[in-house]
Amino acid sequence: MAKAGGKKHCNSGTWSATNRPKNKGHAPPSRMNILAALKRQGQTEDGFYDLMVKKAMHDDDQFMLKEVMLRLSPIPKAVAPLVEFEFPNDASFSEQAGAVLDAIARGIIPADIGSMFVTTIKSAIDIEEFTELKDRIEGIEASLGVQNV
């Protein structure tokens, strides 16, 4: 089957040692650029960290102190709370969305979490529609004897 835009991304559908995209000459990652710049200045990565800590501790550099502290003890990322509510797994997508809206209205789940549920249900609908259309098109092509490139 053809990929997006009518072009196949690889010859066999899978990547292998001999079937991979060409290196487009992208620049090395920022970390590599910074390490190369340190080397040109006669410094090492360890030397850079030593300088950061020295500035943070002795030069009264509040910015550097904050940077060092964030690396020692990173601020945890916010995580959505776990919620439990009556969810009809075997129901239609519209009934599932209705159950989520009902749980929001009754205050069982927060509106932002409910919105995430509804968005996930919508994504499942989109995937199902795409799969169904793809299967129908392939069936039509097969009945017409059309070869897909």
C-alpha positions as CSV (number, residue, x, y, z in Angstrom):
1,M,0.0,0.0,0.0
2,A,1.2,3.5,-0.7
3,K,2.3,5.8,2.1
4,A,1.2,9.4,2.7
5,G,1.7,11.5,-0.3
6,G,1.8,8.4,-2.6
7,K,5.4,7.7,-1.8
8,K,6.8,4.7,-0.1
9,H,9.1,5.4,2.8
10,C,11.2,2.4,2.2
11,N,11.4,-0.4,-0.4
12,S,10.3,-3.4,1.7
13,G,8.2,-1.6,4.3
14,T,10.8,-2.1,7.0
15,W,14.1,-0.6,7.8
16,S,17.2,-2.8,7.8
17,A,21.0,-2.4,7.6
18,T,20.8,-2.0,3.8
19,N,17.4,-0.2,3.7
20,R,17.7,3.0,5.6
21,P,17.3,6.7,4.9
22,K,20.4,8.6,3.7
23,N,22.2,10.8,6.2
24,K,21.2,14.3,5.2
25,G,24.3,15.8,6.8
26,H,22.4,17.2,9.9
27,A,24.6,19.1,12.4
28,P,25.7,17.2,15.5
29,P,23.5,17.6,18.5
30,S,23.9,20.7,20.7
31,R,25.8,18.7,23.4
32,M,28.5,17.7,20.9
33,N,28.8,21.3,19.7
34,I,29.2,22.5,23.3
35,L,31.8,19.8,24.1
36,A,33.8,20.7,20.9
37,A,33.7,24.4,22.0
38,L,34.9,23.5,25.4
39,K,37.8,21.5,23.9
40,R,38.8,24.5,21.7
41,Q,39.0,26.5,24.9
42,G,41.2,23.9,26.5
43,Q,38.5,22.8,28.9
44,T,36.8,19.5,29.6
45,E,33.2,18.6,30.5
46,D,34.3,18.0,34.1
47,G,36.1,21.3,34.2
48,F,32.9,23.0,33.0
49,Y,30.9,21.5,35.8
50,D,33.6,22.5,38.3
51,L,33.3,26.1,37.0
52,M,29.5,26.0,37.4
53,V,29.7,24.8,41.0
54,K,32.5,27.4,41.8
55,K,30.4,30.2,40.4
56,A,27.3,29.0,42.2
57,M,29.0,28.7,45.5
58,H,31.5,31.5,45.6
59,D,30.5,34.2,43.1
60,D,27.0,34.7,44.5
61,D,25.6,33.9,41.1
62,Q,21.9,33.2,41.7
63,F,21.3,32.0,38.2
64,M,24.1,29.4,38.4
65,L,23.1,28.3,41.8
66,K,19.6,27.6,40.5
67,E,21.0,25.7,37.5
68,V,23.1,23.5,39.8
69,M,20.2,22.9,42.2
70,L,17.9,21.9,39.3
71,R,20.4,19.3,38.2
72,L,20.9,18.0,41.7
73,S,17.2,17.8,42.5
74,P,15.0,18.2,39.4
75,I,11.5,19.5,39.9
76,P,9.2,16.5,39.3
77,K,6.8,16.7,36.3
78,A,3.2,17.1,37.1
79,V,1.2,13.9,36.7
80,A,-2.5,13.6,36.3
81,P,-4.2,12.0,39.2
82,L,-5.6,8.5,39.0
83,V,-9.4,8.5,38.7
84,E,-11.9,5.8,39.0
85,F,-15.4,5.9,37.5
86,E,-18.0,3.7,35.8
87,F,-16.7,3.3,32.2
88,P,-18.5,1.1,29.7
89,N,-15.6,-0.6,27.9
90,D,-17.8,-2.6,25.6
91,A,-20.1,0.4,24.7
92,S,-20.1,2.5,21.6
93,F,-17.7,5.4,21.4
94,S,-20.6,7.9,21.9
95,E,-21.8,6.0,25.0
96,Q,-18.2,6.1,26.4
97,A,-18.0,9.8,25.8
98,G,-21.3,10.2,27.5
99,A,-20.1,8.3,30.5
100,V,-17.1,10.6,30.7
101,L,-19.3,13.7,30.5
102,D,-21.6,12.3,33.2
103,A,-18.6,11.6,35.5
104,I,-17.4,15.2,34.9
105,A,-20.9,16.6,35.7
106,R,-21.1,14.6,38.9
107,G,-17.7,15.8,40.0
108,I,-16.1,12.3,39.9
109,I,-13.3,13.4,37.5
110,P,-11.9,16.9,36.8
111,A,-12.9,18.5,33.5
112,D,-9.3,18.5,32.2
113,I,-8.9,14.8,32.8
114,G,-12.4,14.2,31.2
115,S,-11.3,16.2,28.2
116,M,-8.2,13.9,27.9
117,F,-10.5,10.9,27.9
118,V,-12.8,12.4,25.2
119,T,-9.8,13.3,23.1
120,T,-8.5,9.7,23.4
121,I,-12.0,8.3,22.4
122,K,-11.9,10.7,19.4
123,S,-8.5,9.4,18.4
124,A,-9.8,5.8,18.6
125,I,-12.7,6.8,16.3
126,D,-10.3,8.4,13.8
127,I,-8.1,5.2,13.8
128,E,-11.1,3.0,13.3
129,E,-12.4,5.2,10.4
130,F,-9.0,5.3,8.7
131,T,-8.7,1.5,9.0
132,E,-12.2,0.9,7.7
133,L,-11.6,3.2,4.7
134,K,-8.3,1.6,4.0
135,D,-9.8,-1.8,4.0
136,R,-12.7,-0.8,1.8
137,I,-10.4,0.9,-0.7
138,E,-8.1,-2.2,-0.8
139,G,-11.3,-4.3,-1.4
140,I,-12.4,-2.1,-4.2
141,E,-8.9,-2.2,-5.8
142,A,-8.8,-6.0,-5.5
143,S,-12.2,-6.4,-7.1
144,L,-11.1,-4.1,-10.0
145,G,-7.8,-5.9,-10.3
146,V,-5.9,-2.6,-9.6
147,Q,-2.3,-3.0,-8.4
148,N,-1.3,-0.4,-5.7
149,V,2.1,1.0,-6.1
